[in-house]
């Protein structure tokens, strides 16, 4: 009887420790990610280094109502929730944003490939241009070849943390090799179009439609 009693007490102690350990693991799982400052030996810029220059200030999106629409010259119009977008394969890439104002930030971006999303919608052969629209009314566009022939990310993470609201949450385009005004934030819609002359917000105000870093940012 005594031996059984000690065995019961010992079992209860072990059980309590296991439960406590599980509780600790659950608590740890709820901790927020920490912004990284270095990646593969390269120093990264900080989230705070990105200057605020959006057309209407930082946007706050009601995620209970958010959908990413993919429409236009596609076989099937898509309306994807945040979680559905992230069901696509995810990637990380070190890319520097260069702003026409003269500053730049190197950062580690995490996201999904735009071309993977477009492929799910089904691309019609007439499509020549990909137009991106933002929650604040901003827009910009790219030739279809730029999107489909490169690994262009729709980012949801920045330096290992979820993209902050003021920096473009839920999604920002990582338009590598393009000037910063092509890096549209708060993306809500992707339209496939045959309009090769489409001009977005800054492009219609005198900036280059190409936005290539190796060229002037201004139209000629």
C-alpha positions in Angstrom: 0.0 0.0 0.0 2.8 2.4 1.0 4.7 1.6 -2.2 1.6 2.2 -4.3 0.9 5.5 -2.6 4.5 6.7 -3.3 4.1 5.6 -6.9 0.8 7.5 -7.2 2.4 10.7 -5.7 5.4 10.3 -8.0 3.2 9.9 -11.1 1.2 13.0 -10.2 4.4 15.1 -9.9 5.6 13.9 -13.3 2.2 14.6 -14.8 2.2 18.1 -13.3 5.7 18.8 -14.7 4.6 17.7 -18.2 1.5 19.9 -18.1 3.6 22.8 -16.9 6.0 22.2 -19.7 3.2 22.2 -22.3 1.8 25.4 -20.8 5.2 27.0 -21.1 5.5 25.8 -24.8 2.1 27.3 -25.5 3.2 30.6 -23.9 6.4 30.6 -26.0 4.4 30.0 -29.2 2.5 33.2 -28.5 5.6 35.4 -28.4 6.1 37.8 -31.2 8.9 37.4 -33.7 11.9 39.7 -33.3 13.2 41.8 -36.2 16.5 40.5 -37.4 19.4 42.9 -38.1 21.7 40.6 -40.1 21.1 37.9 -42.7 23.8 35.5 -44.1 26.5 37.9 -43.1 24.9 41.0 -44.5 23.7 43.9 -42.3 20.0 44.7 -42.8 18.3 48.1 -42.6 15.7 48.5 -39.9 11.9 48.6 -40.4 12.1 52.1 -39.0 14.5 53.2 -41.8 11.6 53.1 -44.3 10.3 56.7 -44.5 6.6 57.4 -44.6 5.7 58.9 -48.0 2.4 57.3 -48.9 -0.2 59.4 -50.6 -2.8 59.3 -47.8 -0.7 58.3 -44.8 -0.6 54.8 -43.2 -3.6 52.7 -43.8 -5.5 50.4 -41.4 -7.4 47.6 -43.1 -10.2 45.6 -41.6 -8.9 42.1 -42.1 -12.4 40.6 -41.4 -13.4 42.1 -44.7 -10.2 41.9 -46.7 -9.8 40.1 -49.9 -7.1 40.2 -52.6 -8.9 40.3 -55.9 -7.3 38.9 -59.1 -9.3 39.9 -62.1 -9.3 41.1 -65.7 -7.9 38.9 -68.4 -8.0 35.7 -66.4 -10.0 32.5 -66.7 -11.4 32.8 -63.1 -11.7 35.9 -61.0 -10.3 35.2 -57.5 -11.1 36.8 -54.2 -8.6 35.5 -51.7 -8.5 36.0 -48.0 -5.2 36.7 -46.3 -4.8 33.1 -45.3 -5.7 31.8 -48.7 -3.0 34.0 -50.3 -0.5 32.5 -47.8 -1.5 28.9 -48.9 0.9 29.5 -51.8 4.5 28.5 -51.4 6.4 31.0 -49.4 9.9 32.4 -50.0 12.4 34.8 -48.6 14.6 37.1 -50.5 17.1 39.8 -49.7 16.2 42.9 -51.7 17.1 46.6 -51.4 14.4 49.3 -51.9 15.8 52.4 -53.5 13.7 55.6 -53.3 13.9 58.5 -55.7 14.2 60.7 -52.6 17.8 59.4 -52.2 17.5 56.9 -49.4 17.6 53.1 -49.6 17.0 50.1 -47.2 18.2 46.5 -47.6 15.8 44.1 -46.0 14.8 40.5 -45.9 11.4 40.0 -47.4 9.1 37.0 -47.0 6.1 36.4 -49.3 4.5 34.5 -52.1 5.2 34.8 -55.8 2.9 37.0 -57.8 3.1 34.6 -60.7 1.9 31.7 -58.6 -1.3 33.7 -57.7 -1.8 34.7 -61.4 -1.4 31.1 -62.6 -4.2 30.0 -60.2 -6.5 32.5 -61.8 -5.5 31.4 -65.3 -3.7 33.9 -67.6 -5.3 34.8 -70.9 -3.0 35.2 -73.8 -4.2 38.8 -74.5 -2.8 40.0 -71.1 0.1 42.4 -71.5 0.1 44.3 -68.3 -0.3 43.6 -64.6 -1.9 46.5 -62.7 -1.7 46.6 -58.9 -4.2 48.6 -56.8 -3.9 49.7 -53.2 -6.4 50.4 -50.4 -5.5 54.1 -50.4 -6.2 54.5 -54.2 -2.6 54.1 -55.3 -1.8 52.1 -58.3 1.1 51.0 -60.5 1.7 48.6 -63.4 4.3 46.3 -65.0 4.7 44.4 -68.2 3.5 40.8 -67.9 7.0 39.5 -68.7 8.5 41.3 -65.6 6.1 39.4 -63.3 6.0 36.0 -65.0 9.8 35.8 -65.8 11.1 36.9 -62.4 10.5 35.8 -58.8 8.6 38.9 -57.7 7.3 38.7 -54.2 4.0 39.8 -52.7 5.5 40.3 -49.2 3.8 39.7 -45.9 6.9 39.7 -43.7 9.8 42.1 -43.3 13.0 41.3 -41.5 11.4 38.2 -39.9 8.3 40.0 -38.5 4.8 40.4 -39.9 4.6 43.5 -42.1 3.6 46.4 -39.8 0.3 48.1 -40.7 2.1 51.4 -41.4 4.5 49.7 -43.7 1.9 48.0 -46.0 0.1 45.2 -44.1 -1.3 42.9 -45.3 0.8 42.9 -48.5 3.5 45.0 -50.2 5.0 44.3 -53.6 8.7 43.7 -53.7 9.4 45.3 -57.1 13.1 44.4 -57.3 15.3 46.4 -59.7 12.6 49.1 -59.7 12.4 52.5 -58.0 10.6 52.7 -54.7 7.4 54.2 -56.2 6.8 50.9 -57.9 6.8 49.1 -54.5 3.0 49.4 -53.9 1.8 48.9 -50.3 -1.6 47.8 -49.0 -2.3 45.7 -52.1 -6.0 44.9 -52.6 -6.3 44.0 -56.3 -4.3 42.6 -59.2 -5.7 43.2 -62.6 -4.5 41.6 -65.8 -5.0 44.0 -68.7 -4.1 44.5 -72.4 -3.5 48.2 -71.8 0.3 48.7 -72.2 -0.1 52.4 -71.8 -1.6 52.3 -68.3 -0.1 54.8 -65.9 -0.3 54.6 -62.1 -0.4 57.3 -59.5 3.1 58.7 -59.9 3.6 57.6 -63.5 0.6 59.8 -64.5 2.4 62.7 -62.7 5.6 62.5 -64.7 7.5 59.5 -63.4 8.8 56.7 -65.7 6.3 53.9 -66.3 9.2 51.4 -66.4 10.7 52.5 -63.1 14.0 50.8 -63.8 16.8 51.5 -61.4 19.3 51.9 -64.1 17.3 54.6 -65.8 16.0 58.0 -64.8 12.9 57.9 -62.6 11.4 60.7 -64.6 9.6 60.4 -68.0 11.2 61.9 -71.0 
